[in-house]
Amino acid sequence: MIRVAVQGLAQALMEALVFDDEGRLANGTPLAHRMPSVLDLPREVATITLEHGLGPGPYGAKGLGEHAILAVAAAIASAVADATGAEYSTLPITPEDIAATSGSAAGVRAG
C-alpha cells in the first residue's frame, strides 16, 4: 500500500502532460518525468490493514493495493487549501500554482 500512496503523491504533485506550441506531447518519455524519491517522503509511514473476511475471493480474501491512490490527491489538495485558502481542481498542484494563487482574492484555480 505504501507504493500506491507514493504513486498518489506523484500524481498529486508531479505528473503533468506538457504540450508544445503545435500540440505535441513534450514530455512523453519516462525520463521527462520527475518521480518521487525517498527525500519526498515522510520519515515514517504507517499502514493499517483491517481484515474482515467478507471479500469475494477464497476464504474471504479481497484485493488490496491500488485503492489507496484515490485519497492521496484529495488529502494533499485539502491540506494545501487549509494552509493557503486556495482550492485546486486540477493536478498536479505545483509550488508555482500555490505561489500564483496565494494572496489572490478568490484563491481558486479552476481546471
C-alpha positions in Angstrom: 0.0 0.0 0.0 2.9 2.4 0.6 4.0 2.1 -3.0 0.5 3.1 -4.1 0.5 6.1 -1.8 3.8 7.2 -3.3 2.1 6.9 -6.8 -0.7 9.1 -5.5 1.9 11.6 -4.2 3.4 11.7 -7.7 0.0 12.1 -9.3 -0.9 15.0 -7.0 2.3 16.9 -7.1 4.5 15.9 -10.1 2.7 14.3 -13.0 1.6 16.6 -15.8 1.2 16.3 -19.6 3.1 19.2 -21.2 2.3 20.0 -24.9 4.4 22.2 -27.2 3.1 25.0 -29.3 2.0 22.6 -32.1 0.0 20.4 -29.7 2.6 17.6 -29.5 3.3 15.9 -26.2 6.6 17.4 -25.0 7.2 15.1 -22.0 6.2 11.8 -23.3 9.1 9.7 -22.2 9.8 8.3 -18.7 13.0 10.4 -18.5 10.9 13.6 -18.8 9.0 13.0 -15.6 10.2 13.6 -12.1 9.5 10.6 -9.9 9.2 10.8 -6.1 12.3 9.8 -4.2 12.9 8.9 -0.6 13.6 12.6 0.0 9.9 13.4 -0.9 8.5 11.0 1.7 8.0 11.4 5.4 10.5 9.6 7.7 7.8 7.2 8.9 4.8 5.8 7.0 2.4 3.5 8.8 -0.4 1.5 7.2 -3.3 -0.1 9.0 -5.0 -3.1 7.5 -8.3 -4.2 8.9 -9.3 -7.7 7.9 -13.0 -8.6 8.0 -13.1 -11.8 5.8 -16.0 -10.6 3.7 -14.2 -10.3 0.3 -15.3 -12.2 -2.8 -12.2 -14.4 -3.0 -11.3 -17.6 -1.4 -11.6 -17.6 2.4 -13.0 -14.0 2.2 -9.9 -12.6 0.5 -10.2 -9.2 -1.0 -7.9 -7.3 -3.4 -5.6 -4.7 -1.7 -3.5 -2.2 -3.5 -4.5 0.5 -5.9 -7.5 1.7 -4.0 -5.1 3.7 -1.7 -4.2 6.0 -4.7 -7.7 7.6 -4.6 -7.4 9.5 -1.4 -3.8 10.9 -1.7 -4.5 13.7 -4.2 -7.6 14.8 -2.3 -5.8 14.8 1.0 -2.9 16.8 -0.4 -5.3 19.3 -2.0 -7.3 19.6 1.2 -4.1 20.2 3.2 -3.0 22.9 0.7 -6.4 24.5 0.9 -6.3 24.5 4.7 -2.8 26.1 4.7 -3.3 28.7 2.0 -7.0 29.2 1.5 -6.6 28.3 -2.2 -8.6 25.4 -3.7 -7.4 23.4 -6.7 -9.4 21.4 -9.1 -6.6 20.2 -11.4 -3.5 18.2 -10.8 -0.6 18.4 -10.3 -0.5 21.1 -7.6 2.9 22.7 -8.0 4.8 25.3 -5.9 4.2 27.7 -8.8 0.5 27.2 -8.6 0.5 27.9 -4.9 2.6 31.0 -5.3 0.3 32.2 -8.1 -2.8 31.8 -6.0 -1.5 33.0 -2.7 -2.7 36.4 -1.9 -5.3 36.4 -4.6 -8.8 37.4 -3.6 -10.5 34.2 -4.8 -7.6 31.9 -4.4 -9.2 29.3 -6.7 -7.6 27.8 -9.8 -10.1 26.0 -12.0 -9.2 23.3 -14.4 
